[in-house]
Amino acid sequence: MKKMTIIEASEYFGVSKEAIHNRVRRGSLKSDVEDGVKIVFIDEQKPQVRKTRQVKAPSTDDRYYKLLEEQNAKLQAKVEKLEDETKTLREQKEQMLIAEKINIEQIYKEKDEQLKNFLNAISSKFIPQVEEPLKIEEHVEAEIEETKPKLISLKKYLKKNNISTKKIDKIFKKFKKLSKKDERVVKVGAKYYIDIEKYNYDDIFKIGK
C-alpha cells in the first residue's frame, strides 16, 4: 500500500479532490490522519486511472461570432462583385456617351455641309436675277441716250456735278411732282431724264439754297 495526500491521490487518479473525498466517504479508499494531514492508502497494483482529455464544446458566443464572420465575408465578396460590375457599367456608359457625341457631331457636320451647299445653290440661282434688272436698266438707259443724244440721266448729271445726297433727294421729289405737268421732265420707267440743251432747270436744281 502506498500513502498519498488528497492532492496526490487526485493527481494519481486524474480526478478532482472532491472525487477522492467521495471515495473515502463511500469506503472505496482507506484513509487516516497523520500529523493533522488526511492521507489515503492506494493499492499500487491497482491500475492508475488516466485523466481523460475533455473537449470543450464551443460556447454560444463563439458560434455567434463565427457566424458573423462568415456572413461578413460573404457580404464583403458581394460588395466587391457589385463594385466591379458598377465600374464596368460606368466605363460602358462613358464609351456609349463618347460614341453618341461623335455621332451627333458628325450628323451636325453633314447637315451644315448640306445647308451650305443648299445656300450656295440658291445664291448662284438668284443672285444673277438680282443683278439682271440693273443690267437691263443700264441697257435701257444706254439705248435712250443713244437714240436721243440730248437726253441725259438725271442721276448721272447730279452725280457728275457733285450735288449732295440730301439735295439729290429733294430734286428727285420735285421731278416726281413735275413729271406729269412739266415737259422738261422726261420719265422712262422709274428713271428721269433731262435735256439741258433745250431746257433750263435752274429753278429745280437751286432747291434748298
Secondary structure, 3 states (H helix, E strand, C coil): CEEEEHHHHHHHHCCCHHHHHHHHHHCCCEEEEECCEEEEEECCCCCCCCCCCCCCCCCHHHHHHHHHHHHHHHHHHHHHHHHHHHHHHHHHHHHHHHHHHHHHHHHHHHHHHHHHHHHHHHHHHHHHHHHHHHHHHHHHHHHHHHHCCCCEEHHHHHHHCCCCHHHHHHHHHHHHHHCCCCCCCEEECCEEEECCCCCCCHHHHCCCC
